[in-house]
Amino acid sequence: QVQLVESGGGLVHAGGSLTLSCVVTGSIYRVNDIHWYRQAPGKQRELVATITWGQDTNYADSAKGRFTISRDNAKNAVYLLMDNLKPEDTAVYYCNARVRLSYYSTVENTYWGQGTQVTVSS
């Protein structure tokens, strides 16, 4: 069973930093594209950052220049370094990954983490 285990959320004052992590566990062959989403109360879930297998990255305008996404393929892990946090960054952050399960099949499935709460106080 494939699971995405997230950690690193917490409470931080505005201007502070947090690093989120997401580890893909289970019987898998390879983790392809990975994304970080977030959802604040009363708002739609939004894409924050993306990193591909080839290490190409993309960021939402609100995150650009402050957030850095990275990955460690040997550990099947992805990280989101968040600097200069703002109250507007308060949300539940979700890891999303497209995973190839088997060497013998190119079929890919998409999985979500359970979410980790980030709260930024004024």
C-alpha positions in Angstrom: 0.0 0.0 0.0 1.4 3.3 -1.0 1.4 6.1 1.5 2.6 9.7 1.5 3.8 10.6 5.0 4.0 14.3 5.7 5.7 16.1 8.5 7.2 19.5 9.5 4.1 21.6 10.0 3.7 23.8 13.0 3.2 27.2 14.4 5.6 30.0 13.4 5.7 33.7 13.7 5.6 35.9 10.6 9.0 36.1 9.0 10.0 32.6 10.3 10.8 29.5 8.4 9.5 25.9 8.2 10.6 22.9 6.2 7.9 20.3 5.2 8.8 16.8 4.2 6.9 14.1 2.4 8.1 10.5 2.2 6.6 8.0 -0.2 6.4 4.5 1.3 5.2 1.2 0.2 5.9 -1.0 -2.8 6.8 1.4 -5.6 9.2 1.5 -8.5 9.6 5.2 -8.9 8.2 8.6 -7.9 7.7 10.9 -10.8 6.3 14.4 -10.5 5.6 15.7 -7.0 3.6 18.7 -5.9 2.8 20.6 -2.8 -0.7 22.0 -2.5 -2.3 24.0 0.3 -5.8 24.7 1.4 -6.9 27.4 3.7 -10.4 27.4 5.4 -13.0 28.6 3.0 -10.7 28.6 0.0 -10.0 26.2 -2.8 -7.0 24.0 -2.8 -4.2 25.6 -4.7 -0.9 24.4 -6.2 2.1 25.8 -4.4 5.1 24.1 -6.0 6.0 21.3 -8.3 9.2 19.3 -8.9 9.6 16.8 -11.8 11.7 13.7 -12.0 14.1 15.8 -14.0 14.3 18.4 -11.1 12.4 21.1 -13.0 10.6 23.3 -10.6 7.6 25.6 -10.7 6.1 27.9 -8.0 2.9 29.8 -7.5 3.4 33.5 -7.6 2.7 33.8 -3.9 5.5 31.3 -3.2 8.1 32.4 -5.7 11.2 33.7 -4.1 10.3 32.5 -0.6 9.6 28.7 -1.0 12.0 26.1 -2.3 11.0 22.6 -3.4 13.6 19.8 -3.5 13.7 16.1 -3.6 15.9 13.1 -2.7 15.1 10.3 -5.0 17.1 7.7 -3.0 14.8 8.4 -0.1 11.6 8.9 -2.1 11.2 12.2 -0.4 10.3 15.7 -1.2 10.8 18.8 0.8 9.4 22.3 0.9 11.5 25.0 2.5 9.4 28.0 3.4 11.1 31.2 4.3 9.8 34.6 5.3 6.4 33.1 6.1 3.3 35.3 6.1 0.0 34.9 7.8 -1.5 34.3 4.4 0.5 31.1 4.1 -1.6 29.6 6.9 -3.2 26.4 5.5 -3.1 22.7 5.5 -0.3 21.6 3.1 -0.7 18.4 1.1 1.9 16.4 -0.8 0.8 14.9 -4.1 2.8 12.5 -6.1 2.5 10.5 -9.3 3.9 7.1 -8.7 4.9 4.2 -10.9 4.3 1.1 -9.0 6.1 -1.6 -10.9 9.1 -2.2 -13.2 6.8 -4.4 -15.3 4.2 -1.8 -15.9 4.3 1.9 -16.9 1.0 2.6 -15.2 1.1 5.5 -12.8 -1.2 6.4 -9.9 -1.6 9.6 -8.1 -1.6 9.7 -4.3 -2.2 12.4 -1.6 -0.7 12.8 1.8 -2.8 13.3 4.9 -1.9 17.0 5.1 0.2 19.0 7.7 -1.0 22.2 9.3 1.1 25.3 8.9 0.0 28.3 11.0 1.7 31.6 10.7 0.9 34.2 13.4 1.2 38.0 13.0 
